[in-house]
Amino acid sequence: MLSSLVRHLHAFVRETEPTIAEWERAIEFLTATGQKCDDERQEFILLSDVLGISMLVETINNRKTGGATESTVLGPFHMTETPPREHPYRPAHIHFIVTAPGHRALTTHIFVAGSPYIESDAVFAVKKSLIKEFTPVDDPAEAARYGLTGSFCLANSDIILQPSAED
């Protein structure tokens, strides 16, 4: 794999013909990225996410079959029990991690149709099959059905798991 990476990097340099100043700036960027890394913080993962490489590797390694729900990456800012906040340059979405005996584990999202960045997600995770309409609901009786008070939004999405390879 490393020899292929070197070949592609050489092709990139031949194609773009950077100046020495541009190349030095690229090296400074990569050096600064590495210097931010420590035991708690891994900036190269974030760089991989925003270059779309993480999502591409995820897609290659989790090709869907038989109508299964498409997978996505957790994304660079995912934390369990994270408070709601603006995910920079990410469309509004909900994460799902689903497991079931005899099936492959699935990490996926549903994305809110019409949300900003739906066409330009910073980590390239939006797949058309995962974009869903969220319908506003103002009916107190409907809210009570879900254990809620006040208005809310409702979306429907089936999650279909792939059988595991052992089956």
C-alpha atoms as a printed R data frame, in Angstrom:
    type eleno elety resid chain resno       x       y       z
1   ATOM     1    CA   MET     A     1   0.000   0.000   0.000
2   ATOM     2    CA   LEU     A     2   2.854   2.408   0.798
3   ATOM     3    CA   SER     A     3   4.392   2.011  -2.668
4   ATOM     4    CA   SER     A     4   1.017   2.832  -4.249
5   ATOM     5    CA   LEU     A     5   0.712   5.914  -2.011
6   ATOM     6    CA   VAL     A     6   4.151   7.098  -3.165
7   ATOM     7    CA   ARG     A     7   3.220   6.577  -6.849
8   ATOM     8    CA   HIS     A     8   0.000   8.570  -6.408
9   ATOM     9    CA   LEU     A     9   1.770  11.353  -4.503
10  ATOM    10    CA   HIS     A    10   4.337  11.628  -7.291
11  ATOM    11    CA   ALA     A    11   1.515  11.798  -9.853
12  ATOM    12    CA   PHE     A    12  -0.172  14.518  -7.761
13  ATOM    13    CA   VAL     A    13   3.024  16.586  -7.666
14  ATOM    14    CA   ARG     A    14   3.575  16.159 -11.421
15  ATOM    15    CA   GLU     A    15  -0.046  17.213 -12.068
16  ATOM    16    CA   THR     A    16  -0.098  20.261  -9.772
17  ATOM    17    CA   GLU     A    17   3.536  21.392 -10.198
18  ATOM    18    CA   PRO     A    18   3.749  23.218  -6.847
19  ATOM    19    CA   THR     A    19   6.271  25.971  -6.328
20  ATOM    20    CA   ILE     A    20   8.893  25.461  -3.657
21  ATOM    21    CA   ALA     A    21   7.030  27.985  -1.484
22  ATOM    22    CA   GLU     A    22   3.754  26.059  -1.923
23  ATOM    23    CA   TRP     A    23   5.462  22.776  -1.029
24  ATOM    24    CA   GLU     A    24   7.058  24.330   2.047
25  ATOM    25    CA   ARG     A    25   3.618  25.586   3.116
26  ATOM    26    CA   ALA     A    26   2.207  22.068   2.689
27  ATOM    27    CA   ILE     A    27   5.012  20.649   4.840
28  ATOM    28    CA   GLU     A    28   4.354  23.336   7.481
29  ATOM    29    CA   PHE     A    29   0.660  22.367   7.489
30  ATOM    30    CA   LEU     A    30   1.416  18.660   7.964
31  ATOM    31    CA   THR     A    31   4.041  19.443  10.620
32  ATOM    32    CA   ALA     A    32   1.577  21.664  12.534
33  ATOM    33    CA   THR     A    33  -1.064  18.927  12.312
34  ATOM    34    CA   GLY     A    34   1.362  16.386  13.776
35  ATOM    35    CA   GLN     A    35   2.461  18.760  16.538
36  ATOM    36    CA   LYS     A    36  -1.153  19.078  17.754
37  ATOM    37    CA   CYS     A    37  -1.365  15.296  18.290
38  ATOM    38    CA   ASP     A    38  -0.912  13.717  21.699
39  ATOM    39    CA   ASP     A    39  -2.284  10.724  23.628
40  ATOM    40    CA   GLU     A    40  -5.744  12.374  23.814
41  ATOM    41    CA   ARG     A    41  -5.897  14.257  20.518
42  ATOM    42    CA   GLN     A    42  -5.320  12.730  17.070
43  ATOM    43    CA   GLU     A    43  -5.510  15.479  14.457
44  ATOM    44    CA   PHE     A    44  -4.639  13.198  11.530
45  ATOM    45    CA   ILE     A    45  -7.954  11.382  12.063
46  ATOM    46    CA   LEU     A    46  -9.742  14.730  11.795
47  ATOM    47    CA   LEU     A    47  -7.713  15.536   8.665
48  ATOM    48    CA   SER     A    48  -8.686  12.145   7.217
49  ATOM    49    CA   ASP     A    49 -12.347  12.948   7.988
50  ATOM    50    CA   VAL     A    50 -12.362  16.388   6.356
51  ATOM    51    CA   LEU     A    51 -10.505  15.101   3.284
52  ATOM    52    CA   GLY     A    52 -13.218  12.460   2.871
53  ATOM    53    CA   ILE     A    53 -10.758   9.593   3.248
54  ATOM    54    CA   SER     A    54 -12.389   8.168   6.401
55  ATOM    55    CA   MET     A    55 -15.777   8.031   4.657
56  ATOM    56    CA   LEU     A    56 -14.283   6.454   1.535
57  ATOM    57    CA   VAL     A    57 -12.553   3.725   3.586
58  ATOM    58    CA   GLU     A    58 -15.820   3.163   5.500
59  ATOM    59    CA   THR     A    59 -17.769   2.803   2.248
60  ATOM    60    CA   ILE     A    60 -15.230   0.409   0.695
61  ATOM    61    CA   ASN     A    61 -15.199  -1.799   3.780
62  ATOM    62    CA   ASN     A    62 -18.963  -1.788   4.337
63  ATOM    63    CA   ARG     A    63 -20.519  -2.233   0.915
64  ATOM    64    CA   LYS     A    64 -24.223  -2.779   1.435
65  ATOM    65    CA   THR     A    65 -26.153  -5.721   0.077
66  ATOM    66    CA   GLY     A    66 -29.801  -6.657  -0.242
67  ATOM    67    CA   GLY     A    67 -31.341  -3.321   0.698
68  ATOM    68    CA   ALA     A    68 -29.293  -2.903   3.872
69  ATOM    69    CA   THR     A    69 -28.977   0.579   5.339
70  ATOM    70    CA   GLU     A    70 -25.838   2.407   4.221
71  ATOM    71    CA   SER     A    71 -23.065   2.970   6.740
72  ATOM    72    CA   THR     A    72 -21.352   6.250   7.612
73  ATOM    73    CA   VAL     A    73 -18.585   7.405   9.929
74  ATOM    74    CA   LEU     A    74 -19.256   8.745  13.398
75  ATOM    75    CA   GLY     A    75 -17.611  11.979  12.351
76  ATOM    76    CA   PRO     A    76 -14.905  14.093  13.892
77  ATOM    77    CA   PHE     A    77 -16.956  15.605  16.701
78  ATOM    78    CA   HIS     A    78 -19.028  12.620  17.889
79  ATOM    79    CA   MET     A    79 -19.098  11.989  21.609
80  ATOM    80    CA   THR     A    80 -21.523   9.831  23.548
81  ATOM    81    CA   GLU     A    81 -24.017  12.099  25.335
82  ATOM    82    CA   THR     A    82 -22.694  15.220  23.629
83  ATOM    83    CA   PRO     A    83 -24.821  18.317  24.174
84  ATOM    84    CA   PRO     A    84 -26.607  19.744  21.125
85  ATOM    85    CA   ARG     A    85 -24.343  22.222  19.346
86  ATOM    86    CA   GLU     A    86 -23.521  23.433  15.885
87  ATOM    87    CA   HIS     A    87 -21.430  20.591  14.078
88  ATOM    88    CA   PRO     A    88 -19.182  22.983  11.892
89  ATOM    89    CA   TYR     A    89 -20.082  22.590   8.222
90  ATOM    90    CA   ARG     A    90 -22.119  19.459   8.926
91  ATOM    91    CA   PRO     A    91 -25.795  19.059   8.107
92  ATOM    92    CA   ALA     A    92 -28.149  18.307  10.978
93  ATOM    93    CA   HIS     A    93 -28.115  14.568  11.673
94  ATOM    94    CA   ILE     A    94 -28.751  11.833  14.211
95  ATOM    95    CA   HIS     A    95 -26.238   9.023  14.826
96  ATOM    96    CA   PHE     A    96 -27.209   5.372  15.098
97  ATOM    97    CA   ILE     A    97 -25.015   2.456  16.125
98  ATOM    98    CA   VAL     A    98 -27.053  -0.719  15.685
99  ATOM    99    CA   THR     A    99 -26.159  -4.318  16.538
100 ATOM   100    CA   ALA     A   100 -28.095  -7.587  16.440
101 ATOM   101    CA   PRO     A   101 -27.037 -11.241  16.730
102 ATOM   102    CA   GLY     A   102 -26.197 -12.751  13.349
103 ATOM   103    CA   HIS     A   103 -25.793  -9.336  11.690
104 ATOM   104    CA   ARG     A   104 -22.960  -6.923  10.981
105 ATOM   105    CA   ALA     A   105 -22.791  -3.934  13.328
106 ATOM   106    CA   LEU     A   106 -23.862  -0.705  11.625
107 ATOM   107    CA   THR     A   107 -22.842   2.896  12.237
108 ATOM   108    CA   THR     A   108 -25.070   5.265  10.308
109 ATOM   109    CA   HIS     A   109 -26.940   8.570  10.428
110 ATOM   110    CA   ILE     A   110 -30.151  10.074   9.253
111 ATOM   111    CA   PHE     A   111 -29.772  13.565   7.861
112 ATOM   112    CA   VAL     A   112 -32.415  16.291   8.031
113 ATOM   113    CA   ALA     A   113 -33.616  17.100   4.510
114 ATOM   114    CA   GLY     A   114 -33.017  20.720   3.563
115 ATOM   115    CA   SER     A   115 -30.496  21.348   6.309
116 ATOM   116    CA   PRO     A   116 -27.507  23.593   5.544
117 ATOM   117    CA   TYR     A   117 -24.451  21.697   4.259
118 ATOM   118    CA   ILE     A   118 -26.545  18.724   3.047
119 ATOM   119    CA   GLU     A   119 -24.730  19.043  -0.300
120 ATOM   120    CA   SER     A   120 -21.318  19.890   1.186
121 ATOM   121    CA   ASP     A   121 -20.858  17.874   4.391
122 ATOM   122    CA   ALA     A   122 -17.388  18.510   5.832
123 ATOM   123    CA   VAL     A   123 -16.751  14.755   6.216
124 ATOM   124    CA   PHE     A   124 -18.519  13.558   3.029
125 ATOM   125    CA   ALA     A   125 -20.918  11.334   5.016
126 ATOM   126    CA   VAL     A   126 -24.254  12.297   3.416
127 ATOM   127    CA   LYS     A   127 -25.776   9.572   1.266
128 ATOM   128    CA   LYS     A   128 -29.086  10.277  -0.467
129 ATOM   129    CA   SER     A   129 -30.702   7.169   1.063
130 ATOM   130    CA   LEU     A   130 -30.043   8.594   4.538
131 ATOM   131    CA   ILE     A   131 -31.706  12.000   3.971
132 ATOM   132    CA   LYS     A   132 -35.131  12.076   5.642
133 ATOM   133    CA   GLU     A   133 -37.957  14.579   5.932
134 ATOM   134    CA   PHE     A   134 -38.606  15.736   9.504
135 ATOM   135    CA   THR     A   135 -42.244  16.768   9.890
136 ATOM   136    CA   PRO     A   136 -43.137  19.352  12.581
137 ATOM   137    CA   VAL     A   137 -45.860  18.136  14.947
138 ATOM   138    CA   ASP     A   138 -47.765  20.527  17.233
139 ATOM   139    CA   ASP     A   139 -50.443  18.115  18.500
140 ATOM   140    CA   PRO     A   140 -50.204  17.652  22.321
141 ATOM   141    CA   ALA     A   141 -51.882  14.200  22.109
142 ATOM   142    CA   GLU     A   142 -49.332  13.049  19.525
143 ATOM   143    CA   ALA     A   143 -46.508  14.440  21.676
144 ATOM   144    CA   ALA     A   144 -47.842  12.508  24.684
145 ATOM   145    CA   ARG     A   145 -47.749   9.267  22.618
146 ATOM   146    CA   TYR     A   146 -43.977   9.683  22.520
147 ATOM   147    CA   GLY     A   147 -43.616  10.856  26.110
148 ATOM   148    CA   LEU     A   148 -43.027  14.446  25.026
149 ATOM   149    CA   THR     A   149 -44.571  17.781  25.834
150 ATOM   150    CA   GLY     A   150 -44.743  20.579  23.296
151 ATOM   151    CA   SER     A   151 -44.002  20.517  19.605
152 ATOM   152    CA   PHE     A   152 -41.461  18.179  18.030
153 ATOM   153    CA   CYS     A   153 -40.375  16.801  14.654
154 ATOM   154    CA   LEU     A   154 -41.124  13.293  13.450
155 ATOM   155    CA   ALA     A   155 -39.125  11.285  10.905
156 ATOM   156    CA   ASN     A   156 -39.492   7.706   9.744
157 ATOM   157    CA   SER     A   157 -36.492   5.596   8.808
158 ATOM   158    CA   ASP     A   158 -36.085   1.837   8.644
159 ATOM   159    CA   ILE     A   159 -32.685   0.397   9.550
160 ATOM   160    CA   ILE     A   160 -31.874  -2.854   7.782
161 ATOM   161    CA   LEU     A   161 -28.808  -4.807   8.906
162 ATOM   162    CA   GLN     A   162 -26.685  -7.080   6.724
163 ATOM   163    CA   PRO     A   163 -26.271 -10.677   7.846
164 ATOM   164    CA   SER     A   164 -22.805 -11.319   9.243
165 ATOM   165    CA   ALA     A   165 -20.304 -13.174   7.052
166 ATOM   166    CA   GLU     A   166 -20.449 -16.239   9.308
167 ATOM   167    CA   ASP     A   167 -24.099 -16.956   8.351
